[in-house]
Amino acid sequence: MDNEKLNFYIDKLREKYNRDKVVKETLEKQIEDKDLEITKLNKDKDEILLKKNLLLEASKEAKNNAKNVLEEVNTNAIQYIFSNDLSVKVDLLEDKKGAEINILSSERKTGEVVETDPANDEGGGLADIVALCSFNSISQLVGKNNKAPLFLDEPTKYVSKGNYSQKVAEYLKDISEFTGKQVFLVTHDEFLSNVGSKTYRVKKEDGISVVDDFERNERIE
């Protein structure tokens, strides 16, 4: 092989070497960049996991606080209206789809605590009161700035008229004064109708609904 051919092959090898060197350096730079990217992603992942755990802990604490508020407000209400032997227990049942709240009423009988679902209460009055108190508790959990009025339709439909009904009326009045919320109430219960600061009576005459101002005893046209 003469010198000319040898130089030709050397030049070819040199060109290939230079090309391969550029490819190698490019790949090394890409690997370095990817390593930095992986390091950053791992750091971000650790931060996200930390935030996730903090949120889970905060959520757990918030649920427990809400549970305690629901239990306390409901228990105070039903003890005020019914009996000191009654209390309310809230169970938070969590699954992949969300959370379910079971509200049970507890009653001491002969030294034992008996838990029942208020919905199974024979008269239904206990369920009415627990539902009303739960609604009030949840509205309080929203925050003190929540001044949305309460619209209640026959909240004591199954509550015995008389002493119990009167206590419910007083409870609703206390809620209004404590929260600063207006309460609009539709009822056939005279005890509830008398507790309002303004009362209207709606009745049918000749198939037409007419409204009377109960306090002024005059027809509203």
C-alpha positions as CSV (number, residue, x, y, z in Angstrom):
1,M,0.0,0.0,0.0
2,D,1.5,3.3,-1.1
3,N,1.6,6.4,1.1
4,E,-1.2,8.1,-0.8
5,K,-3.7,5.3,0.0
6,L,-2.5,5.1,3.5
7,N,-3.1,8.8,4.0
8,F,-6.5,8.4,2.5
9,Y,-7.5,5.7,5.0
10,I,-6.0,7.7,7.8
11,D,-8.0,10.8,6.8
12,K,-11.2,8.6,6.7
13,L,-10.5,7.2,10.1
14,R,-9.8,10.7,11.5
15,E,-13.1,11.9,10.1
16,K,-14.9,8.9,11.6
17,Y,-13.2,9.5,14.9
18,N,-14.2,13.2,14.9
19,R,-17.8,12.3,14.0
20,D,-17.9,9.6,16.7
21,K,-16.3,12.0,19.2
22,V,-19.0,14.6,18.5
23,V,-21.7,12.0,18.9
24,K,-20.1,10.8,22.1
25,E,-19.9,14.3,23.5
26,T,-23.5,15.0,22.5
27,L,-24.7,11.8,24.2
28,E,-22.7,12.5,27.3
29,K,-24.2,16.0,27.4
30,Q,-27.7,14.5,27.0
31,I,-27.0,12.0,29.7
32,E,-25.8,14.8,32.0
33,D,-28.9,16.8,31.3
34,K,-31.2,13.8,31.9
35,D,-29.4,13.1,35.2
36,L,-30.1,16.7,36.3
37,E,-33.7,16.4,35.2
38,I,-34.1,13.1,37.1
39,T,-32.5,14.7,40.2
40,K,-35.0,17.6,39.9
41,L,-37.9,15.3,39.4
42,N,-36.9,13.2,42.4
43,K,-36.7,16.4,44.4
44,D,-40.1,17.5,43.2
45,K,-41.5,14.0,43.9
46,D,-40.2,14.2,47.5
47,E,-41.8,17.7,47.9
48,I,-45.1,16.5,46.4
49,L,-45.1,13.4,48.7
50,L,-44.4,15.7,51.7
51,K,-47.2,18.0,50.7
52,K,-49.5,15.0,50.1
53,N,-48.8,13.7,53.6
54,L,-49.3,17.1,55.1
55,L,-52.6,17.5,53.3
56,L,-53.7,14.0,54.4
57,E,-52.9,14.8,58.0
58,A,-54.6,18.2,57.7
59,S,-57.6,16.5,56.1
60,K,-57.7,13.8,58.9
61,E,-57.6,16.5,61.6
62,A,-60.3,18.6,59.8
63,K,-62.5,15.5,59.6
64,N,-62.0,14.7,63.3
65,N,-62.7,18.4,64.2
66,A,-65.9,18.3,62.0
67,K,-66.9,15.0,63.6
68,N,-66.4,16.5,67.1
69,V,-68.5,19.6,66.2
70,L,-71.3,17.4,64.8
71,E,-71.3,15.2,67.8
72,E,-71.2,18.1,70.3
73,V,-73.8,20.3,68.6
74,N,-76.2,17.4,68.0
75,T,-75.8,15.9,71.5
76,N,-76.3,19.3,73.2
77,A,-79.5,19.9,71.1
78,I,-81.1,16.5,71.6
79,Q,-80.3,16.6,75.3
80,Y,-81.9,20.0,75.6
81,I,-85.0,18.9,73.7
82,F,-85.3,15.3,74.8
83,S,-83.2,13.8,77.5
84,N,-79.7,13.9,79.1
85,D,-79.5,10.1,78.5
86,L,-79.3,10.7,74.7
87,S,-76.1,11.5,72.8
88,V,-75.0,11.5,69.1
89,K,-72.1,9.6,67.7
90,V,-70.8,10.2,64.2
91,D,-68.9,7.5,62.3
92,L,-66.8,8.5,59.2
93,L,-66.7,5.5,56.8
94,E,-64.1,6.1,54.1
95,D,-63.6,4.2,50.9
96,K,-62.1,4.9,47.5
97,K,-65.1,6.8,46.3
98,G,-65.3,9.2,49.3
99,A,-66.6,9.3,52.8
100,E,-70.0,8.3,54.3
101,I,-71.3,9.7,57.6
102,N,-73.3,7.5,59.9
103,I,-75.1,9.3,62.6
104,L,-76.2,7.2,65.6
105,S,-78.1,8.1,68.7
106,S,-76.9,6.6,71.9
107,E,-79.1,6.1,75.0
108,R,-78.3,4.8,78.4
109,K,-80.6,2.1,79.5
110,T,-80.0,0.2,82.7
111,G,-76.4,1.2,82.7
112,E,-75.7,0.1,79.1
113,V,-75.3,2.3,76.1
114,V,-77.6,1.4,73.2
115,E,-76.8,2.8,69.7
116,T,-79.5,3.1,67.1
117,D,-80.1,4.9,63.8
118,P,-82.4,7.9,64.4
119,A,-84.1,7.1,61.1
120,N,-85.4,3.9,62.7
121,D,-86.9,5.8,65.6
122,E,-90.5,4.7,65.8
123,G,-92.0,8.2,65.9
124,G,-89.5,9.9,63.6
125,G,-89.1,12.9,66.0
126,L,-85.6,12.1,67.0
127,A,-84.6,11.8,63.3
128,D,-86.1,15.2,62.6
129,I,-84.1,16.8,65.4
130,V,-80.8,15.1,64.5
131,A,-81.3,16.1,60.9
132,L,-82.0,19.7,61.9
133,C,-79.0,19.9,64.2
134,S,-76.7,18.3,61.7
135,F,-77.8,20.8,59.1
136,N,-77.0,23.6,61.6
137,S,-73.7,22.0,62.5
138,I,-72.6,21.8,58.9
139,S,-73.6,25.4,58.3
140,Q,-71.4,26.4,61.3
141,L,-68.5,24.5,59.9
142,V,-68.6,26.6,56.7
143,G,-67.5,29.5,58.8
144,K,-68.7,32.5,60.9
145,N,-69.0,34.6,57.8
146,N,-71.7,32.3,56.4
147,K,-74.9,34.4,56.9
148,A,-77.1,32.6,54.4
149,P,-80.6,32.3,55.9
150,L,-82.1,29.0,56.9
151,F,-85.2,27.8,55.0
152,L,-87.0,25.1,56.9
153,D,-90.1,23.2,55.8
154,E,-91.9,21.3,58.6
155,P,-88.7,20.6,60.6
156,T,-90.7,19.1,63.5
157,K,-93.3,17.2,61.5
158,Y,-92.9,14.1,63.7
159,V,-92.0,15.8,66.9
160,S,-94.6,15.5,69.7
161,K,-96.5,18.7,70.1
162,G,-96.2,20.4,73.5
163,N,-93.1,20.5,75.6
164,Y,-90.8,19.0,72.9
165,S,-92.2,21.2,70.2
166,Q,-91.8,24.3,72.4
167,K,-88.1,23.4,73.1
168,V,-87.5,23.0,69.3
169,A,-88.9,26.5,68.8
170,E,-86.6,27.9,71.5
171,Y,-83.7,26.0,69.9
172,L,-84.4,27.6,66.5
173,K,-84.6,31.0,68.1
174,D,-81.2,30.5,69.8
175,I,-79.7,29.4,66.5
176,S,-80.9,32.6,64.8
177,E,-79.6,34.8,67.6
178,F,-76.3,33.0,68.0
179,T,-75.4,32.8,64.2
180,G,-77.1,36.1,63.2
181,K,-79.0,34.2,60.5
182,Q,-82.6,34.7,59.5
183,V,-84.8,31.6,59.8
184,F,-87.7,31.2,57.4
185,L,-90.0,28.5,58.6
186,V,-93.0,26.8,57.1
187,T,-95.0,24.9,59.7
188,H,-98.3,23.8,61.0
189,D,-97.0,23.8,64.6
190,E,-98.4,26.6,66.7
191,F,-95.4,26.6,69.0
192,L,-93.1,27.2,66.1
193,S,-95.3,29.8,64.5
194,N,-95.4,31.8,67.8
195,V,-91.6,32.0,68.2
196,G,-91.0,34.0,65.0
197,S,-90.5,37.8,65.1
198,K,-92.9,37.9,62.1
199,T,-95.7,35.4,61.4
200,Y,-97.9,35.0,58.3
201,R,-100.8,32.6,58.0
202,V,-101.6,31.1,54.6
203,K,-105.0,29.5,54.1
204,K,-107.3,28.7,51.3
205,E,-110.6,30.5,50.7
206,D,-112.8,29.5,47.8
207,G,-109.8,27.6,46.3
208,I,-107.5,30.7,46.5
209,S,-104.5,31.0,48.9
210,V,-104.7,34.1,51.0
211,V,-102.1,35.5,53.4
212,D,-102.8,37.1,56.7
213,D,-100.4,39.1,58.9
214,F,-100.8,37.0,62.1
215,E,-99.7,39.8,64.5
216,R,-101.7,42.6,62.9
217,N,-104.6,40.3,62.2
218,E,-105.0,41.8,58.7
219,R,-105.2,40.5,55.2
220,I,-102.1,41.1,52.9
221,E,-103.3,42.0,49.4
